[in-house]
Amino acid sequence: MRAVLQRVTRASVKVENETVGEIGAGLLVLLGITHDDTTRDADYLLEKIINLRIFDDDRGHMNLSLAETGGAMLVVSQFTLYGDARRGRRPSYSDAAPPELAEPLYENFVTQARQHVQQVATGSFRRMMQVELVNDGPVTILLDSRKLF
């Protein structure tokens, strides 16, 4: 499971020009799922995301986590995180899990996030979305559950 985290002052996602999710300060999480991911990957990644110290303390040092700041989370599914562009000019997405495998893990991730984060918004799984954000810092972090445990 892969996640691109972007620390934001605000973020939103639209489907067909209708806002389906939005947050103020917190994290935008772009979440990609591969074939052999399990709830173990989702749980580990979520724990890492919630507790990463990437928010500024009162001295301007990145010392605080999302859990400590009470920030929000916007979770958007993004199969293109498993795009492989090493050959040719068209990325292959064969490493991305098919929707019937990915959607339950995505929903599990969101359900677990809601137990730990006060405000969790989402995009719409398997829909064309437009994501808007103001990256704070900018701070952008790439996580891969296979590289974490």
N, CA, C and O of each residue as an XYZ file, in Angstrom:
596
protein
N       0.855     -1.164      0.000
C       0.000      0.000      0.000
C       0.901      1.226      0.000
O       1.884      1.293      0.738
N       0.552      2.182     -0.830
C       1.321      3.415     -0.923
C       0.438      4.602     -0.584
O      -0.768      4.613     -0.831
N       1.094      5.600     -0.007
C       0.380      6.838      0.297
C       1.294      8.019      0.022
O       2.474      8.012      0.371
N       0.727      9.019     -0.604
C       1.383     10.313     -0.718
C       0.656     11.220      0.247
O      -0.549     11.441      0.130
N       1.418     11.752      1.221
C       0.838     12.654      2.219
C       1.215     14.072      1.850
O       2.372     14.359      1.542
N       0.246     14.943      1.882
C       0.522     16.353      1.676
C      -0.078     17.114      2.849
O      -1.282     17.065      3.100
N       0.804     17.821      3.561
C       0.335     18.671      4.655
C      -0.351     19.865      4.010
O       0.240     20.541      3.168
N      -1.583     20.125      4.396
C      -2.371     21.161      3.730
C      -2.973     22.147      4.720
O      -3.203     21.824      5.886
N      -3.223     23.360      4.227
C      -4.026     24.302      4.998
C      -5.496     24.096      4.672
O      -6.376     24.411      5.473
N      -5.751     23.554      3.463
C      -7.102     23.141      3.076
C      -7.012     22.249      1.853
O      -6.058     22.335      1.079
N      -8.017     21.384      1.681
C      -8.070     20.505      0.520
C      -9.522     20.105      0.286
O     -10.325     20.025      1.217
N      -9.834     19.858     -0.976
C     -11.189     19.407     -1.311
C     -11.129     18.497     -2.532
O     -10.153     18.495     -3.281
N     -12.182     17.736     -2.710
C     -12.296     16.854     -3.869
C     -13.709     16.976     -4.427
O     -14.696     16.971     -3.690
N     -13.773     17.086     -5.752
C     -15.057     17.203     -6.448
C     -15.253     16.032     -7.401
O     -14.295     15.498     -7.959
N     -16.505     15.645     -7.575
C     -16.921     14.680     -8.574
C     -18.049     15.338     -9.356
O     -19.062     15.738     -8.783
N     -17.870     15.444    -10.654
C     -18.860     16.092    -11.523
C     -19.252     17.472    -10.986
O     -20.435     17.799    -10.896
N     -18.256     18.269    -10.635
C     -18.416     19.639    -10.139
C     -19.130     19.750     -8.799
O     -19.521     20.849     -8.403
N     -19.310     18.636     -8.092
C     -19.918     18.660     -6.756
C     -18.859     18.276     -5.732
O     -18.209     17.239     -5.866
N     -18.684     19.111     -4.707
C     -17.724     18.809     -3.654
C     -18.237     17.630     -2.839
O     -19.334     17.672     -2.281
N     -17.411     16.563     -2.778
C     -17.796     15.370     -2.025
C     -17.001     15.237     -0.729
O     -17.375     14.467      0.156
N     -15.906     15.987     -0.618
C     -15.103     15.956      0.593
C     -14.226     17.186      0.687
O     -13.666     17.634     -0.314
N     -14.103     17.737      1.891
C     -13.205     18.872      2.082
C     -12.775     18.956      3.528
O     -13.490     18.545      4.442
N     -11.570     19.507      3.712
C     -11.014     19.675      5.050
C     -10.300     21.017      5.132
O      -9.988     21.642      4.119
N     -10.050     21.438      6.360
C      -9.166     22.568      6.618
C      -7.764     22.026      6.830
O      -7.318     21.159      6.079
N      -7.071     22.517      7.829
C      -5.689     22.104      8.087
C      -5.602     20.620      8.429
O      -6.408     20.096      9.197
N      -4.613     19.959      7.848
C      -4.404     18.539      8.109
C      -3.619     17.880      7.011
O      -2.646     18.437      6.503
N      -4.051     16.667      6.637
C      -3.353     15.888      5.622
C      -4.275     15.449      4.508
O      -5.380     14.962      4.747
N      -3.803     15.628      3.284
C      -4.404     14.980      2.127
C      -3.635     13.680      1.948
O      -2.409     13.692      1.839
N      -4.346     12.561      1.918
C      -3.733     11.244      1.759
C      -4.211     10.655      0.441
O      -5.383     10.308      0.292
N      -3.288     10.544     -0.520
C      -3.566      9.863     -1.775
C      -3.155      8.415     -1.556
O      -1.987      8.142     -1.279
N      -4.103      7.475     -1.676
C      -3.883      6.094     -1.251
C      -3.966      5.136     -2.432
O      -4.976      5.080     -3.134
N      -2.885      4.382     -2.640
C      -2.843      3.369     -3.691
C      -2.719      1.980     -3.088
O      -2.037      1.789     -2.082
N      -3.383      1.012     -3.707
C      -3.436     -0.353     -3.178
C      -2.992     -1.324     -4.262
O      -3.392     -1.206     -5.420
N      -2.153     -2.296     -3.868
C      -1.679     -3.304     -4.803
C      -2.315     -4.660     -4.485
O      -3.037     -4.798     -3.497
N      -2.043     -5.647     -5.322
C      -2.715     -6.955     -5.282
C      -2.641     -7.683     -3.952
O      -3.636     -8.259     -3.512
N      -1.493     -7.671     -3.308
C      -1.337     -8.483     -2.105
C      -1.390     -7.670     -0.810
O      -0.953     -8.148      0.237
N      -1.913     -6.469     -0.871
C      -2.102     -5.691      0.354
C      -3.187     -6.325      1.217
O      -4.125     -6.947      0.719
N      -3.026     -6.146      2.527
C      -3.996     -6.676      3.483
C      -4.329     -5.586      4.496
O      -3.811     -4.472      4.424
N      -5.200     -5.925      5.439
C      -5.521     -4.966      6.500
C      -4.288     -4.655      7.336
O      -4.217     -3.596      7.959
N      -3.319     -5.561      7.359
C      -2.060     -5.286      8.078
C      -1.355     -4.084      7.458
O      -0.852     -3.217      8.172
N      -1.321     -4.034      6.125
C      -0.717     -2.888      5.441
C      -1.476     -1.610      5.778
O      -0.873     -0.581      6.084
N      -2.793     -1.684      5.720
C      -3.627     -0.509      5.988
C      -3.448     -0.026      7.425
O      -3.298      1.172      7.664
N      -3.464     -0.946      8.374
C      -3.321     -0.578      9.783
C      -1.959      0.047     10.057
O      -1.857      1.057     10.753
N      -0.923     -0.558      9.511
C       0.419     -0.040      9.749
C       0.595      1.343      9.130
O       1.144      2.252      9.753
N       0.122      1.485      7.898
C       0.245      2.768      7.212
C      -0.534      3.852      7.942
O      -0.040      4.969      8.102
N      -1.744      3.536      8.386
C      -2.550      4.514      9.111
C      -1.869      4.940     10.402
O      -1.834      6.129     10.719
N      -1.331      3.992     11.147
C      -0.633      4.332     12.395
C       0.547      5.253     12.096
O       0.789      6.214     12.827
N       1.267      4.966     11.043
C       2.419      5.782     10.665
C       1.962      7.191     10.288
O       2.568      8.173     10.716
N       0.909      7.296      9.499
C       0.403      8.591      9.043
C      -0.060      9.443     10.219
O       0.288     10.621     10.310
N      -0.828      8.865     11.101
C      -1.384      9.611     12.236
C      -0.295     10.120     13.173
O      -0.439     11.184     13.776
N       0.787      9.366     13.297
C       1.812      9.701     14.279
C       3.079     10.326     13.707
O       4.002     10.633     14.462
N       3.144     10.521     12.395
C       4.307     11.183     11.799
C       4.403     12.615     12.310
O       3.415     13.349     12.300
N       5.558     13.002     12.742
C       5.755     14.350     13.299
C       6.143     15.310     12.170
O       7.320     15.598     11.951
N       5.125     15.794     11.467
C       5.365     16.677     10.312
C       4.616     18.002     10.420
O       4.511     18.742      9.441
N       4.097     18.299     11.605
C       3.420     19.574     11.837
C       4.266     20.425     12.777
O       4.946     19.908     13.663
N       4.212     21.724     12.569
C       5.050     22.643     13.335
C       4.573     22.799     14.777
O       3.377     22.861     15.060
N       5.558     22.859     15.679
C       5.264     23.209     17.064
C       5.313     24.733     17.193
O       5.416     25.433     16.185
N       5.241     25.245     18.403
C       5.217     26.693     18.595
C       6.538     27.380     18.247
O       6.595     28.608     18.183
N       7.602     26.600     18.022
C       8.881     27.168     17.609
C       9.133     27.008     16.111
O      10.204     27.356     15.614
N       8.132     26.477     15.392
C       8.280     26.304     13.954
C       9.045     25.057     13.545
O       9.488     24.946     12.402
N       9.204     24.113     14.476
C       9.897     22.859     14.189
C       8.864     21.765     13.935
O       7.838     21.711     14.613
N       9.129     20.892     12.960
C       8.213     19.783     12.699
C       8.369     18.752     13.813
O       9.199     17.846     13.739
N       7.555     18.915     14.837
C       7.630     18.091     16.041
C       6.296     17.478     16.429
O       6.241     16.667     17.353
N       5.226     17.843     15.748
C       3.893     17.398     16.146
C       3.270     16.501     15.075
O       3.541     16.647     13.884
N       2.444     15.588     15.521
C       1.747     14.667     14.626
C       0.318     15.157     14.356
O      -0.162     16.093     14.995
N      -0.331     14.521     13.420
C      -1.736     14.815     13.147
C      -2.569     14.558     14.405
O      -3.477     15.325     14.724
N      -2.251     13.478     15.111
C      -2.971     13.158     16.347
C      -2.819     14.272     17.380
O      -3.771     14.598     18.089
N      -1.635     14.850     17.465
C      -1.382     15.890     18.459
C      -1.984     17.234     18.076
O      -2.347     18.018     18.953
N      -2.094     17.511     16.791
C      -2.631     18.803     16.357
C      -4.145     18.792     16.207
O      -4.768     19.852     16.151
N      -4.742     17.610     16.143
C      -6.185     17.527     15.925
C      -6.575     17.874     14.500
O      -7.722     18.237     14.238
N      -5.627     17.765     13.578
C      -5.890     18.083     12.179
C      -6.819     17.075     11.520
O      -7.083     15.998     12.056
N      -7.305     17.451     10.354
C      -8.243     16.626      9.588
C      -7.491     15.792      8.554
O      -6.299     15.996      8.324
N      -8.205     14.849      7.933
C      -7.624     13.994      6.908
C      -8.606     13.863      5.747
O      -9.790     13.591      5.948
N      -8.098     14.058      4.534
C      -8.873     13.811      3.317
C      -8.209     12.633      2.620
O      -7.044     12.722      2.232
N      -8.938     11.524      2.456
C      -8.393     10.308      1.858
C      -8.986     10.138      0.462
O     -10.203     10.087      0.289
N      -8.091     10.051     -0.535
C      -8.507      9.916     -1.928
C      -7.827      8.685     -2.513
O      -6.601      8.579     -2.481
N      -8.620      7.752     -3.049
C      -8.031      6.568     -3.681
C      -7.325      6.988     -4.968
O      -7.816      7.833     -5.716
N      -6.156      6.377     -5.210
C      -5.393      6.751     -6.405
C      -4.580      5.554     -6.895
O      -3.447      5.340     -6.464
N      -5.178      4.779     -7.802
C      -4.508      3.594     -8.325
C      -3.250      3.944     -9.103
O      -2.375      3.094     -9.267
N      -3.140      5.182     -9.587
C      -1.977      5.567    -10.387
C      -0.688      5.613     -9.572
O       0.393      5.738    -10.148
N      -0.775      5.516     -8.245
C       0.438      5.428     -7.438
C       1.206      4.141     -7.736
O       2.387      4.027     -7.407
N       0.538      3.184     -8.354
C       1.199      1.949     -8.767
C       1.494      1.936    -10.266
O       1.710      0.876    -10.853
N       1.501      3.101    -10.870
C       1.883      3.196    -12.277
C       3.373      2.922    -12.439
O       4.191      3.420    -11.666
N       3.716      2.133    -13.441
C       5.111      1.803    -13.732
C       5.454      2.391    -15.091
O       4.958      1.931    -16.119
N       6.305      3.413    -15.088
C       6.654      4.122    -16.323
C       8.094      3.849    -16.755
O       8.686      4.642    -17.487
N       8.655      2.724    -16.299
C      10.046      2.432    -16.647
C      10.221      2.098    -18.123
O      11.296      2.323    -18.680
N       9.194      1.572    -18.759
C       9.301      1.202    -20.166
C       8.270      1.968    -20.983
O       7.129      2.154    -20.559
N       8.686      2.397    -22.131
C       7.761      3.066    -23.032
C       7.299      4.405    -22.507
O       7.897      4.988    -21.603
N       6.231      4.870    -23.095
C       5.700      6.193    -22.739
C       4.336      6.141    -22.081
O       3.807      7.167    -21.652
N       3.775      4.970    -22.002
C       2.472      4.814    -21.352
C       2.660      3.970    -20.094
O       3.071      2.813    -20.191
N       2.370      4.521    -18.922
C       2.558      3.736    -17.693
C       1.676      2.489    -17.679
O       0.562      2.492    -18.202
N       2.185      1.452    -17.084
C       1.413      0.238    -16.837
C       0.846      0.332    -15.425
O       1.534      0.752    -14.495
N      -0.395     -0.058    -15.280
C      -1.033     -0.032    -13.959
C      -1.324     -1.446    -13.467
O      -2.189     -1.647    -12.615
N      -0.603     -2.419    -14.002
C      -0.859     -3.811    -13.644
C      -0.542     -4.115    -12.177
O      -1.038     -5.106    -11.641
N       0.271     -3.289    -11.521
C       0.554     -3.510    -10.096
C      -0.550     -2.984     -9.183
O      -0.564     -3.293     -7.991
N      -1.464     -2.202     -9.721
C      -2.591     -1.702     -8.919
C      -3.605     -2.826     -8.731
O      -3.879     -3.594     -9.654
N      -4.149     -2.909     -7.539
C      -5.159     -3.931     -7.259
C      -6.423     -3.632     -8.050
O      -6.767     -2.466     -8.244
N      -7.124     -4.674     -8.513
C      -8.400     -4.436     -9.173
C      -9.404     -3.860     -8.168
O      -9.274     -4.085     -6.964
N     -10.391     -3.128     -8.652
C     -11.340     -2.461     -7.748
C     -11.993     -3.377     -6.714
O     -12.203     -2.965     -5.573
N     -12.316     -4.607     -7.094
C     -12.986     -5.498     -6.144
C     -12.089     -5.891     -4.974
O     -12.594     -6.278     -3.921
N     -10.780     -5.801     -5.137
C      -9.848     -6.030     -4.032
C      -9.497     -4.727     -3.317
O      -9.368     -4.698     -2.093
N      -9.345     -3.658     -4.083
C      -8.897     -2.387     -3.517
C      -9.976     -1.685     -2.691
O      -9.679     -1.133     -1.631
N     -11.202     -1.699     -3.156
C     -12.241     -0.929     -2.472
C     -12.458     -1.347     -1.018
O     -12.550     -0.477     -0.152
N     -12.545     -2.654     -0.712
C     -12.707     -3.015      0.707
C     -11.543     -2.550      1.582
O     -11.757     -2.151      2.726
N     -10.316     -2.596      1.063
C      -9.164     -2.126      1.850
C      -9.193     -0.613      2.012
O      -8.853     -0.093      3.075
N      -9.593      0.086      0.970
C      -9.745      1.546      1.051
C     -10.790      1.891      2.115
O     -10.556      2.751      2.963
N     -11.931      1.225      2.068
C     -13.006      1.481      3.043
C     -12.548      1.141      4.460
O     -12.877      1.857      5.405
N     -11.790      0.053      4.613
C     -11.246     -0.310      5.917
C     -10.312      0.774      6.431
O     -10.371      1.144      7.604
N      -9.453      1.282      5.560
C      -8.529      2.349      5.942
C      -9.314      3.566      6.439
O      -8.979      4.143      7.473
N     -10.341      3.948      5.711
C     -11.154      5.111      6.084
C     -11.880      4.859      7.406
O     -11.912      5.736      8.270
N     -12.452      3.685      7.569
C     -13.153      3.338      8.815
C     -12.212      3.414     10.008
O     -12.564      3.970     11.048
N     -11.011      2.853      9.857
C     -10.030      2.902     10.938
C      -9.583      4.338     11.206
O      -9.416      4.730     12.361
N      -9.391      5.122     10.148
C      -8.978      6.522     10.312
C     -10.018      7.286     11.127
O      -9.665      8.105     11.975
N     -11.285      7.020     10.874
C     -12.358      7.726     11.590
C     -12.380      7.406     13.077
O     -12.965      8.154     13.859
N     -11.759      6.320     13.473
C     -11.679      5.987     14.892
C     -10.564      6.761     15.599
O     -10.521      6.807     16.828
N      -9.659      7.370     14.817
C      -8.502      8.045     15.405
C      -8.400      9.526     15.065
O      -7.700     10.273     15.748
N      -9.089      9.953     14.020
C      -8.992     11.334     13.554
C     -10.375     11.954     13.631
O     -11.358     11.362     13.186
N     -10.443     13.145     14.195
C     -11.739     13.780     14.433
C     -12.531     14.010     13.148
O     -13.732     13.739     13.113
N     -11.879     14.506     12.083
C     -12.578     14.742     10.825
C     -11.859     14.007      9.707
O     -10.690     14.273      9.425
N     -12.571     13.078      9.071
C     -12.042     12.351      7.918
C     -13.034     12.519      6.777
O     -14.197     12.133      6.888
N     -12.562     13.097      5.682
C     -13.373     13.240      4.475
C     -12.772     12.321      3.408
O     -11.625     11.891      3.525
N     -13.549     12.027      2.377
C     -13.076     11.131      1.325
C     -13.485     11.634     -0.050
O     -14.346     12.499     -0.209
N     -12.822     11.049     -1.025
C     -13.250     11.203     -2.402
C     -14.286     10.126     -2.687
O     -14.894      9.589     -1.760
N     -14.491      9.808     -3.948
C     -15.421      8.755     -4.355
C     -14.629      7.678     -5.089
O     -14.016      7.936     -6.125
N     -14.651      6.484     -4.543
C     -13.873      5.391     -5.115
C     -14.315      5.124     -6.553
O     -15.506      5.083     -6.862
N     -13.328      4.947     -7.413
C     -13.523      4.576     -8.825
C     -14.272      5.635     -9.632
O     -14.979      5.317    -10.589
N     -14.111      6.870     -9.242
C     -14.726      7.976     -9.965
C     -13.638      8.945    -10.406
O     -12.575      9.013     -9.789
N     -13.900      9.686    -11.459
C     -12.995     10.747    -11.885
C     -13.184     11.901    -10.912
O     -14.302     12.376    -10.707
N     -12.079     12.351    -10.311
C     -12.153     13.379     -9.279
C     -11.225     14.533     -9.617
O     -10.231     14.362    -10.324
N     -11.559     15.699     -9.108
C     -10.689     16.859     -9.176
C     -10.336     17.212     -7.733
O     -11.207     17.504     -6.914
N      -9.030     17.177     -7.442
C      -8.546     17.443     -6.090
C      -7.879     18.811     -6.081
O      -7.008     19.098     -6.902
N      -8.297     19.645     -5.148
C      -7.676     20.956     -4.960
C      -7.058     20.987     -3.572
O      -7.627     20.463     -2.615
N      -5.871     21.615     -3.470
C      -5.224     21.682     -2.176
C      -4.294     22.876     -2.119
O      -3.826     23.388     -3.136
N      -4.046     23.297     -0.897
C      -3.001     24.273     -0.632
C      -1.997     23.536      0.233
O      -2.229     23.300      1.419
N      -0.865     23.173     -0.384
C       0.178     22.417      0.311
C       0.879     23.360      1.273
O       1.361     24.422      0.879
N       0.930     22.965      2.535
C       1.490     23.790      3.601
C       2.952     23.457      3.803
O       3.279     22.386      4.314
N       3.823     24.345      3.417
C       5.254     24.151      3.628
C       6.074     24.481      2.392
O       6.823     25.456      2.442
N       5.997     23.766      1.315
C       5.236     22.527      1.118
C       5.873     21.336      1.834
O       7.094     21.226      1.939
N       5.008     20.456      2.319
C       5.449     19.208      2.922
C       4.722     18.087      2.203
O       3.494     18.014      2.228
N       5.491     17.211      1.559
C       4.951     16.055      0.855
C       5.814     14.849      1.204
O       7.037     14.896      1.070
N       5.175     13.767      1.652
C       5.877     12.564      2.098
C       5.305     11.358      1.350
O       4.091     11.232      1.195
N       6.193     10.476      0.890
C       5.788      9.242      0.242
C       6.004      8.092      1.217
O       7.096      7.943      1.765
N       4.972      7.277      1.439
C       5.072      6.093      2.294
C       4.689      4.853      1.500
O       3.809      4.900      0.641
N       5.351      3.757      1.793
C       5.034      2.473      1.171
C       5.058      1.438      2.287
O       6.083      1.267      2.947
N       3.953      0.751      2.507
C       3.869     -0.186      3.633
C       4.906     -1.294      3.523
O       5.320     -1.839      4.546
N       5.333     -1.639      2.333
C       6.329     -2.696      2.159
C       7.721     -2.226      2.565
O       8.615     -3.043      2.785
N       7.903     -0.935      2.663
C       9.191     -0.397      3.074
C       9.179      0.019      4.542
O      10.182      0.505      5.064
N       8.032     -0.175      5.209
C       7.903      0.279      6.591
C       8.043     -0.852      7.591
O       8.551     -0.641      8.693
N       7.597     -2.063      7.226
C       7.716     -3.169      8.191
C       8.384     -4.354      7.568
O       8.569     -5.377      8.228
